[in-house]
Amino acid sequence: MNYFFQNPVADQLRNEGRVEGRVEGRIEDRIEMILRILELRGIEVSESVRLRVQGCSDLEQLKVWSERAVHVTDPADLFAPERGQ
């Protein structure tokens, strides 16, 4: 028998928790990916750059940085302003 508590509010909270967990997982994966790309390219990452990347919780910003990680030669260039701004 399944006696799991059924309530619309509880269901909504559970679903919101799942969504938040997935987003947090994507953020953590993206952070690891950025740092790993730089490492595999032989680019030394300073502690300040590492902390800035690890401290970011904006998935869209992390996407921009991950795209830049493929091309930059200086990790500080990850944080350059967008062109045209």
C-alpha positions in Angstrom: 0.0 0.0 0.0 1.1 3.5 -0.7 0.3 5.9 2.2 2.3 8.8 0.7 0.8 12.1 1.8 -1.2 13.6 -1.1 -1.9 17.3 -1.0 -1.8 19.8 -3.8 0.5 22.2 -1.9 2.8 19.4 -0.9 2.9 18.2 -4.5 3.7 21.7 -5.7 6.5 22.0 -3.1 8.0 18.6 -4.1 7.9 19.6 -7.8 9.6 22.9 -7.1 12.2 21.2 -5.1 12.9 18.8 -8.0 13.2 21.7 -10.4 15.6 23.6 -8.1 17.7 20.5 -7.6 18.0 20.0 -11.4 19.0 23.6 -11.9 21.6 23.4 -9.1 23.0 20.2 -10.7 23.3 21.9 -14.0 25.1 24.9 -12.4 27.5 22.6 -10.7 28.2 20.6 -13.9 28.8 23.8 -15.9 31.2 25.1 -13.3 33.2 21.9 -13.4 33.1 21.9 -17.2 34.5 25.5 -17.4 37.4 24.7 -15.0 38.0 21.3 -16.7 38.2 22.9 -20.2 40.8 25.4 -19.0 42.8 22.6 -17.3 42.7 20.4 -20.4 43.9 23.3 -22.5 46.9 23.7 -20.1 45.7 27.1 -18.9 46.6 27.8 -15.3 43.6 29.1 -13.3 44.3 31.5 -10.5 42.4 31.1 -7.2 40.5 34.4 -7.8 39.2 33.1 -11.2 38.4 29.7 -9.7 36.4 31.3 -6.9 34.6 33.6 -9.2 33.5 30.8 -11.5 32.6 28.6 -8.5 30.6 31.5 -6.9 28.4 32.0 -9.9 24.9 30.7 -9.7 23.6 32.3 -13.0 23.3 29.4 -15.5 23.2 31.8 -18.5 26.4 33.5 -17.4 28.0 30.1 -16.9 27.0 29.2 -20.5 28.7 32.3 -21.8 31.9 31.5 -19.8 31.9 27.9 -20.9 31.8 29.0 -24.6 34.6 31.4 -23.9 36.7 28.8 -22.1 37.2 27.0 -25.4 38.9 30.1 -26.9 40.6 32.2 -24.2 44.3 32.2 -23.6 44.0 34.1 -20.3 41.3 32.8 -17.9 40.5 36.4 -16.9 39.1 36.9 -20.4 36.2 34.7 -19.4 34.8 37.8 -17.6 35.3 40.3 -20.4 32.2 42.4 -21.1 30.0 41.3 -24.0 30.8 43.0 -27.3 28.6 45.9 -28.1 28.0 46.8 -24.4 
